[in-house]
Amino acid sequence: MPYPVKDHARPQANWFRFRRKDSSATFSRAVWLCGLFVFLCVPLNGLAQKLPPRRVLVIYDGSREFGSLQAMDQGIDAGRYKRTPKDVLIFREYMDLTRLNPPDFEETLKEYYRRKYLNDPPEVIIAVRSRPLDFLLKYGDELFASVPIVSTGMDIRQVRARNLPPRVTVNTLRVTYQPTLALALALKPETENVAVVLGASQNDRALEALVRDELSKVALPVKFAYFVGFPLEELLQKVAHLPSKSVVLFVSMAQDGTGRTFLPDEALGQISRAANAPTFIASSDVSNSGAVGGDLLNFGAVGTEAAKIAWRILQGEDGARIPLSEYTNRVKVLDILALERWRISPGRAPAGTYFIKKFPPGPWEAYKWQILTSIAIVVSQSVLITVLLLSRRRRRAAESALATSEERKHAAVLEERNRMARDIHDSLAQGLTGVIVQIGAAKKAFAQAAAADAHQHIHRAEEAARESLGEARRSIKALRPLALEHGDLRIVIPALMQRMTAGTEVRTEFKINGEPTTFPPLVEENLLRIQQEMLTNAVKHSEATLITSTLSFFENSIQLEVQDDGIGFNPSGKHDGYGLIGIRERVHQMSGQLTIKTTPAGGTCLCVVVPISEEARQAQPT
């Protein structure tokens, strides 16, 4: 029997309607739960405006160079990062009262702090030692009204001497020297005298009162001598002549009797070196100054304890309800090198003593980083200077080479310009002069009705013009003279003399002396141009009737002598034209010698002597 399809289809449709409805509700509940989860997980400070950082002001009585203040500062930072809140800004003020104390100094500081923190007042103030606390007790209501104060770095006796308001929470330290003296007596049981050393500053005087009060209440088999407020030089003399069986107890010295200020470790270093007895200390900030050691107080831990109290107040705890606390942890520390110096056996030290082996700070240890920095600066500067010197040397060499190249280029350009000027003058100008002379002769022949002679002069003028045109083309192409292409000077010079004087009344003679030889083309060309110039001057200016040219060949030189019987000229006078200048330049180019002899109405004789080296002679074709 088949199953009724209709009955099965309806329940299936209802089931799908139920699942669709159920899925929609489940999705809505999932979205709502996700939104609630995001709301609960996202920090409120990420949704709202970020709160400003918390502000803590730390006031120190001295300067930041003091080791004890540096240790407390580091302790405050260490306590800051171990507790919440984390967004804390720490402002530090160093009153520097150990070195500066004018009459109106507190008023000046008050006005300075008022202006500085007018818009950003601190929420908690940490006062380190007594003088910052006294300053805040005097001006705190005016400067920082109702701001909680954490007092630290003071002995309980100093705290009880003051009437503190409820907003001051106290964390004291135990200022005690009896444990250090007990350690000294254990190391040197034969000790009979103790020299207690203190300075003259206000803080030194406050510590003097504490140490006198403490030592007056303990029974020790020793005698105490207090060296307080002496000038440093006098103090060094005193500790250098202590009685036998003595020790030195260094308490504090920020200022000597003359008013000079010191860092405690600086003063202690000089005292421990000058003393004829071992020196003992009671705080860790001067443990590396040549002293034997002592029962030491850790100022860094004191700063950390004060920071913990400040963070509790920032978190909302009432400072007035935080009870007074006292830091009492100390540790015995001895310097092995100092023990060896005073021949003290380390075996005498009580159990639990820490031993350090530190050399007294010498120049290298004291100024190591300054020396390394100076060396690095000197090396870097030396390298830089060397690089600059090499660069300057190369630049100068390049500039010199460039200048030499430019000079050579300029000289070459100038020489080529002069050569072209000479070539143009000696070829074109002289050729045109020949044309003018022939045309003049033609005019004269026409005037005398000598047509045949006139036509010959015109023909010669045409030939001279053609030669000048050829010379112009040759000058442009920087080729040798056209005339020298048909022979050497023995052939060219007489032909030139005949051509330039043809049709005139000037007679010419050409002579050769010696055995003809070859010589460089440059010499041959220059001598030809000089011959042309002298012929032009003689025909055009000198009114000569006879021109004689003599070409002489010697073993190591060649000589050209051109002489006329004209009117002469003054060689030292001023001349228009380029002829004589060109002759001198050509002779200089050939390293030759030029001699000019002339007198008015006595004619002119020009002699050029050019040396010919053996190498140049052998280099020429025969």
Secondary structure as GFF3:
##gff-version 3
##sequence-region A 1 622
A	DSSP	alpha_helix	5	41	.	.	.	ID=ss1
A	DSSP	alpha_helix	44	47	.	.	.	ID=ss2
A	DSSP	beta_strand	54	60	.	.	.	ID=ss3
A	DSSP	alpha_helix	67	80	.	.	.	ID=ss4
A	DSSP	beta_strand	88	94	.	.	.	ID=ss5
A	DSSP	alpha_helix	105	116	.	.	.	ID=ss6
A	DSSP	beta_strand	124	128	.	.	.	ID=ss7
A	DSSP	alpha_helix	130	143	.	.	.	ID=ss8
A	DSSP	beta_strand	149	152	.	.	.	ID=ss9
A	DSSP	alpha_helix	156	160	.	.	.	ID=ss10
A	DSSP	beta_strand	168	173	.	.	.	ID=ss11
A	DSSP	alpha_helix	178	187	.	.	.	ID=ss12
A	DSSP	beta_strand	193	198	.	.	.	ID=ss13
A	DSSP	alpha_helix	202	215	.	.	.	ID=ss14
A	DSSP	beta_strand	223	228	.	.	.	ID=ss15
A	DSSP	alpha_helix	232	240	.	.	.	ID=ss16
A	DSSP	beta_strand	246	252	.	.	.	ID=ss17
A	DSSP	alpha_helix	264	274	.	.	.	ID=ss18
A	DSSP	beta_strand	279	280	.	.	.	ID=ss19
A	DSSP	three_ten_helix	284	286	.	.	.	ID=ss20
A	DSSP	beta_strand	293	297	.	.	.	ID=ss21
A	DSSP	alpha_helix	299	314	.	.	.	ID=ss22
A	DSSP	three_ten_helix	319	321	.	.	.	ID=ss23
A	DSSP	beta_strand	325	327	.	.	.	ID=ss24
A	DSSP	beta_strand	330	335	.	.	.	ID=ss25
A	DSSP	alpha_helix	336	341	.	.	.	ID=ss26
A	DSSP	three_ten_helix	346	348	.	.	.	ID=ss27
A	DSSP	beta_strand	354	356	.	.	.	ID=ss28
A	DSSP	alpha_helix	363	366	.	.	.	ID=ss29
A	DSSP	alpha_helix	368	423	.	.	.	ID=ss30
A	DSSP	pi_helix	424	429	.	.	.	ID=ss31
A	DSSP	alpha_helix	430	447	.	.	.	ID=ss32
A	DSSP	alpha_helix	451	476	.	.	.	ID=ss33
A	DSSP	three_ten_helix	483	486	.	.	.	ID=ss34
A	DSSP	alpha_helix	489	501	.	.	.	ID=ss35
A	DSSP	beta_strand	507	513	.	.	.	ID=ss36
A	DSSP	alpha_helix	521	537	.	.	.	ID=ss37
A	DSSP	pi_helix	538	542	.	.	.	ID=ss38
A	DSSP	beta_strand	546	553	.	.	.	ID=ss39
A	DSSP	beta_strand	557	564	.	.	.	ID=ss40
A	DSSP	alpha_helix	579	589	.	.	.	ID=ss41
A	DSSP	beta_strand	593	598	.	.	.	ID=ss42
A	DSSP	beta_strand	604	611	.	.	.	ID=ss43
A	DSSP	alpha_helix	614	619	.	.	.	ID=ss44
###
